[in-house]
Amino acid sequence: MLLTFETDALRALCNCRELLAARFGRHGLVVERRLLALWNAPTLRDVTVQPPDRRRPEPTYGPRAMSVCAREAGRIYFHARRRDSGARSDLDDADAIEIFAIGEGGR
């Protein structure tokens, strides 16, 4: 899946093990594993709804907002979309996400 980031700071955090460790301590490795699981999934359908990854809708942040569990680090929040943006499809068919927050509460 294509991963993009709402801000440059969030992109830097998600692409640096040292920054993840500085922010989340030993739980930074869980965040890293969840990011890799998202990146390796062909579509959102391939990201489990079962623990521990457990994706779920986040309607508070919009109709295409979702999150995955990062255990004690909170959740990774993102908006799901398709790369061929003209296609109307089921949310599970999303093959790209834009991460907008990591932690508790979505912002």
MIDOSE-1310 file (N, C-alpha, C; in nm, 2 decimals, decimal comma, always signed):
residues 107
mllt	+0,08/-0,12/+0,00/+0,00/+0,00/+0,00/+0,09/+0,12/+0,00; +0,04/+0,23/-0,06/+0,12/+0,35/-0,07/+0,09/+0,43/+0,06; +0,19/+0,47/+0,14/+0,18/+0,55/+0,26/+0,23/+0,69/+0,23; +0,14/+0,78/+0,26/+0,18/+0,92/+0,26/+0,15/+0,98/+0,40
fetd	+0,20/+1,10/+0,42/+0,19/+1,16/+0,55/+0,13/+1,31/+0,54; +0,05/+1,34/+0,64/-0,01/+1,47/+0,64/+0,09/+1,59/+0,65; +0,20/+1,56/+0,73/+0,30/+1,66/+0,76/+0,44/+1,61/+0,73; +0,53/+1,69/+0,71/+0,67/+1,65/+0,70/+0,72/+1,60/+0,83
alra	+0,68/+1,66/+0,94/+0,72/+1,61/+1,07/+0,68/+1,47/+1,10; +0,56/+1,43/+1,06/+0,50/+1,30/+1,07/+0,58/+1,20/+0,98; +0,61/+1,24/+0,86/+0,69/+1,16/+0,77/+0,83/+1,13/+0,83; +0,89/+1,23/+0,89/+1,02/+1,21/+0,95/+1,01/+1,12/+1,07
lcnc	+0,91/+1,13/+1,15/+0,89/+1,05/+1,27/+0,88/+0,90/+1,22; +0,79/+0,88/+1,12/+0,76/+0,74/+1,08/+0,88/+0,68/+1,00; +0,97/+0,75/+0,96/+1,09/+0,70/+0,88/+1,22/+0,70/+0,96; +1,21/+0,71/+1,09/+1,33/+0,71/+1,17/+1,31/+0,64/+1,30
rell	+1,37/+0,52/+1,31/+1,36/+0,44/+1,44/+1,40/+0,52/+1,56; +1,50/+0,61/+1,55/+1,55/+0,68/+1,67/+1,44/+0,78/+1,71; +1,37/+0,85/+1,62/+1,26/+0,94/+1,65/+1,14/+0,87/+1,71; +1,11/+0,75/+1,66/+1,00/+0,67/+1,71/+1,04/+0,63/+1,86
aarf	+1,16/+0,59/+1,88/+1,20/+0,55/+2,02/+1,20/+0,67/+2,11; +1,24/+0,79/+2,06/+1,24/+0,91/+2,15/+1,10/+0,94/+2,19; +1,00/+0,93/+2,10/+0,87/+0,97/+2,13/+0,79/+0,86/+2,20; +0,81/+0,73/+2,17/+0,73/+0,62/+2,22/+0,80/+0,52/+2,31
grhg	+0,93/+0,55/+2,33/+1,01/+0,46/+2,41/+1,02/+0,32/+2,34; +1,01/+0,21/+2,42/+1,02/+0,08/+2,36/+0,90/+0,05/+2,28; +0,79/+0,12/+2,29/+0,68/+0,10/+2,20/+0,69/+0,15/+2,06; +0,80/+0,22/+2,04/+0,83/+0,27/+1,90/+0,84/+0,15/+1,81
lvve	+0,89/+0,04/+1,86/+0,91/-0,08/+1,77/+0,77/-0,13/+1,73; +0,67/-0,12/+1,81/+0,53/-0,16/+1,78/+0,48/-0,07/+1,67; +0,50/+0,06/+1,68/+0,46/+0,15/+1,58/+0,53/+0,12/+1,44; +0,66/+0,09/+1,45/+0,73/+0,05/+1,33/+0,67/-0,07/+1,27
rrll	+0,64/-0,17/+1,35/+0,59/-0,30/+1,29/+0,45/-0,27/+1,23; +0,37/-0,19/+1,29/+0,24/-0,16/+1,23/+0,25/-0,08/+1,10; +0,35/+0,01/+1,09/+0,37/+0,08/+0,97/+0,41/-0,01/+0,86; +0,50/-0,11/+0,89/+0,54/-0,21/+0,80/+0,43/-0,30/+0,75
alwn	+0,34/-0,33/+0,84/+0,22/-0,41/+0,81/+0,13/-0,34/+0,71; +0,11/-0,21/+0,73/+0,03/-0,13/+0,64/+0,10/-0,12/+0,51; +0,23/-0,09/+0,51/+0,31/-0,08/+0,38/+0,31/-0,20/+0,30; +0,31/-0,32/+0,37/+0,32/-0,45/+0,30/+0,18/-0,50/+0,25
aptl	+0,08/-0,44/+0,30/-0,06/-0,49/+0,26/-0,09/-0,43/+0,13; -0,14/-0,52/+0,03/-0,18/-0,47/-0,10/-0,30/-0,37/-0,09; -0,39/-0,40/-0,01/-0,51/-0,32/+0,01/-0,55/-0,32/+0,16; -0,64/-0,23/+0,19/-0,68/-0,22/+0,33/-0,75/-0,35/+0,38
rdvt	-0,81/-0,42/+0,28/-0,87/-0,55/+0,31/-0,77/-0,65/+0,37; -0,65/-0,63/+0,34/-0,54/-0,72/+0,38/-0,49/-0,69/+0,52; -0,54/-0,58/+0,58/-0,50/-0,54/+0,72/-0,61/-0,60/+0,81; -0,57/-0,68/+0,90/-0,67/-0,75/+0,99/-0,75/-0,66/+1,07
vqpp	-0,87/-0,71/+1,11/-0,96/-0,64/+1,20/-0,95/-0,71/+1,34; -0,86/-0,81/+1,35/-0,84/-0,89/+1,47/-0,72/-0,83/+1,54; -0,71/-0,85/+1,68/-0,59/-0,80/+1,75/-0,47/-0,88/+1,70; -0,35/-0,83/+1,71/-0,32/-0,70/+1,77/-0,32/-0,58/+1,67
drrr	-0,32/-0,60/+1,54/-0,32/-0,49/+1,45/-0,45/-0,41/+1,45; -0,56/-0,48/+1,45/-0,70/-0,44/+1,47/-0,73/-0,30/+1,41; -0,76/-0,30/+1,28/-0,80/-0,17/+1,22/-0,95/-0,15/+1,25; -0,99/-0,02/+1,25/-1,12/+0,01/+1,28/-1,16/+0,15/+1,22
pept	-1,28/+0,17/+1,18/-1,32/+0,30/+1,13/-1,31/+0,41/+1,24; -1,29/+0,53/+1,20/-1,28/+0,64/+1,29/-1,37/+0,76/+1,24; -1,50/+0,74/+1,24/-1,59/+0,83/+1,18/-1,58/+0,98/+1,23; -1,52/+1,00/+1,35/-1,51/+1,13/+1,40/-1,42/+1,22/+1,31
ygpr	-1,33/+1,15/+1,24/-1,23/+1,22/+1,15/-1,26/+1,22/+1,00; -1,38/+1,17/+0,97/-1,43/+1,17/+0,83/-1,47/+1,03/+0,79; -1,54/+1,02/+0,67/-1,59/+0,89/+0,63/-1,49/+0,79/+0,58; -1,37/+0,83/+0,55/-1,26/+0,74/+0,51/-1,15/+0,73/+0,61
amsv	-1,18/+0,78/+0,73/-1,07/+0,77/+0,84/-1,08/+0,64/+0,91; -0,96/+0,58/+0,93/-0,94/+0,46/+1,00/-0,82/+0,46/+1,09; -0,80/+0,36/+1,17/-0,68/+0,35/+1,26/-0,65/+0,20/+1,28; -0,52/+0,18/+1,32/-0,48/+0,05/+1,36/-0,42/+0,07/+1,50
care	-0,43/-0,04/+1,58/-0,37/-0,03/+1,71/-0,22/-0,04/+1,71; -0,16/+0,04/+1,80/-0,02/+0,04/+1,82/+0,01/+0,01/+1,97; -0,08/-0,06/+2,03/-0,07/-0,09/+2,17/-0,05/+0,03/+2,26; +0,05/+0,03/+2,35/+0,07/+0,14/+2,44/+0,11/+0,27/+2,38
agri	+0,15/+0,27/+2,25/+0,18/+0,39/+2,18/+0,05/+0,46/+2,13; -0,06/+0,40/+2,14/-0,19/+0,45/+2,09/-0,23/+0,39/+1,96; -0,28/+0,47/+1,87/-0,32/+0,42/+1,74/-0,26/+0,50/+1,63; -0,25/+0,44/+1,51/-0,20/+0,51/+1,39/-0,33/+0,54/+1,31
yfha	-0,35/+0,67/+1,29/-0,47/+0,72/+1,23/-0,44/+0,76/+1,08; -0,53/+0,73/+0,99/-0,51/+0,76/+0,85/-0,64/+0,77/+0,78; -0,63/+0,83/+0,66/-0,74/+0,84/+0,57/-0,71/+0,74/+0,45; -0,80/+0,66/+0,42/-0,79/+0,56/+0,31/-0,83/+0,61/+0,18
rrrd	-0,76/+0,58/+0,07/-0,81/+0,62/-0,06/-0,75/+0,52/-0,16; -0,79/+0,54/-0,29/-0,74/+0,46/-0,40/-0,65/+0,55/-0,48; -0,54/+0,49/-0,53/-0,45/+0,56/-0,61/-0,52/+0,61/-0,74; -0,61/+0,53/-0,80/-0,69/+0,58/-0,91/-0,81/+0,65/-0,86
sgar	-0,79/+0,77/-0,81/-0,89/+0,85/-0,73/-1,03/+0,86/-0,80; -1,04/+0,84/-0,93/-1,17/+0,84/-0,99/-1,26/+0,73/-0,96; -1,20/+0,62/-0,91/-1,27/+0,50/-0,89/-1,35/+0,50/-0,76; -1,48/+0,48/-0,77/-1,56/+0,47/-0,65/-1,56/+0,32/-0,60
sdld	-1,52/+0,30/-0,48/-1,51/+0,16/-0,44/-1,53/+0,14/-0,29; -1,54/+0,02/-0,25/-1,55/-0,01/-0,11/-1,42/+0,03/-0,04; -1,43/+0,08/+0,09/-1,32/+0,12/+0,17/-1,21/+0,01/+0,18; -1,25/-0,11/+0,18/-1,16/-0,22/+0,19/-1,07/-0,23/+0,07
dada	-1,11/-0,17/-0,04/-1,03/-0,17/-0,17/-0,92/-0,06/-0,17; -0,92/+0,02/-0,07/-0,82/+0,13/-0,06/-0,68/+0,07/-0,08; -0,60/+0,13/-0,16/-0,46/+0,09/-0,18/-0,36/+0,20/-0,15; -0,41/+0,30/-0,08/-0,32/+0,41/-0,04/-0,38/+0,47/+0,09
ieif	-0,29/+0,52/+0,18/-0,34/+0,58/+0,30/-0,25/+0,71/+0,32; -0,32/+0,81/+0,39/-0,24/+0,92/+0,44/-0,25/+0,92/+0,59; -0,14/+0,90/+0,65/-0,13/+0,90/+0,80/-0,14/+1,04/+0,85; -0,23/+1,07/+0,94/-0,25/+1,21/+0,99/-0,22/+1,22/+1,14
aige	-0,20/+1,11/+1,21/-0,17/+1,12/+1,36/-0,13/+0,98/+1,41; -0,05/+0,98/+1,51/-0,01/+0,86/+1,59/-0,02/+0,90/+1,74; -0,08/+0,81/+1,81/-0,09/+0,83/+1,96/-0,23/+0,82/+2,00; -0,26/+0,88/+2,11/-0,40/+0,88/+2,17/-0,48/+0,99/+2,12
ggr	-0,60/+0,96/+2,08/-0,70/+1,06/+2,05/-0,69/+1,11/+1,90; -0,61/+1,07/+1,82/-0,61/+1,11/+1,68/-0,56/+1,24/+1,64; -0,51/+1,32/+1,73/-0,45/+1,45/+1,69/-0,34/+1,48/+1,79
